[in-house]
Each structure stands twice: as C-alpha cells, then as structure tokens.
Amino acid sequence: MENCGCFHNGRYYSLGDSLVASDCLQQCTCQNGGSVECTHFNCSDAEYCGLQEGKQGCFDRRGTCTLSANGNLVSFDHLSGSVDPDNTFDLVSVCQESESWFRIVVIAQSCAAGDKFAISAVHLYFPEFSVALRPDGRAWLNGRAKELPFTSGVVKVESTDGGVLLTSGEELEFSMSALGDLSLSVHQKFLGSFCGACGNFNREKSDDLQTLRRTSLHSFSEFIISWRAQDFVKCDS
C-alpha cells in the first residue's frame, strides 16, 4: 500500500506527483500511504497562473517562439511543426499599426546538399527603420551594411557568443545563433495581437493554425504557405 497513489478532488495521482491549485496558491503532493500533503504556493511577478498542456501552474508572462536550424518551429502557444526549405515567410508581426509595431520575415533556403533547411537571412521591420541579419553575424540597417554593435532608437543589435542579439527595450528580444537557431521573446503586452507563423500569442494552441483572415487550416505546411511574405516575390514555377 505504501507505493500506491492518491485520490484528491476526485482524481488519481501517482506517488510523488504534485498538483497546483487553480488559483496557484497551493501545491499538493501525493505521499506514501495515499496521503496528500499541501503547502503554500504562489507565482512570481514574472509569471502568471494558468493552464498549459493540461497542467495548472506558473508560467513565464513573456511569450517565446523558436525556429531551430533544422526547421522545427514552436509557436508562442506551443504549437510545433516543421518548416520546409525554400520558404520566405512572416515569422511574426503586430497585426495592427502602433508605436510598438514590428515585423520579422525569415528567408529559409535549401542552401546545402540534400535540400537541407537553412536560414539565410532575417529581416526585422520597425516603424522608422529596418534591420537585416545573417547567421554569420553580418547586419544591415536600412539596406546599409553596419558593424556590430549599433543602436537605432531603442533597438540595439550586438554580437553574442556564437550569434547576434537584437533587443527593443523590454518589448522584444530576438537572437540568432551562428547555426541559424532563432529565438524570439516578447512582452506580455502583445497578448492576442500577433499575426504570422509564431501564432497569435493568446495562450491557446488550438487556434494557431489560422490564416490572416482567421481561416482554420489542417496542416502545418499549409499554415506556413499562408504566411509567405507577399513582398518577397518568387518566380512562378
């Protein structure tokens, strides 16, 4: 009996499992003998109390979207899928015009043998200027080559160990490794305000596979195609 689990609020939990209350003010753990021990619990100022992947807990208030060097994308709301080579698409943009508007376009090509996915460049647009970055650390500001580091308004671009980092105050942090791994972290003020492959950042994974006109799609490849950057024109096949 000592290794049996516990029943708590009508649900069964294995020995050692912990569960967080819906208000995140208490955490209960299944103990030996079927008893449940509860202790005080709370989220930090940088976290919110919520539900992710069916699990109640404290989660980072900032949103994070990643695109790996092999083409695996994970949205702000944790939808994941594979991006095919030879795609130029909107990774993310603020849907409505505002002082905080920005847009990030990724150019992915089959630059190596075997049609291997590779990110050749990333273009970041802001209301008054644009920045282009490459995995090798080269950068352009409004189409002119720039040495790192440089600053334009609140946006700062600098070299990091094996990559490049762009920050815009507390609102946006974008990093790219020399291998082409991308990571985007955004302030919680953008909740529900995004368009693009990273999703809308509304804490709901179920509605990420949507076009700009909110049409639901059934496959990740269709989804990426729907967000192809219309101002980067390719020849018709």
Secondary structure by P-SEA (a helix, b strand, c coil): cccbbbbcccccccccbbbbcccccbbbbbcccbbbbbbbbbbccccccccccccccccccbbbbbbccccccccccbbbbbbbccccccccccccccccbbbbbbbbccccccccccccbbbbbcccbbbbbcccccccccccccccccccccbbbbbcccbbbbbccccbbbbbcccbbbbbbbcccccccccccccccccccccccccccccccccaaaaaaaacccccccccc
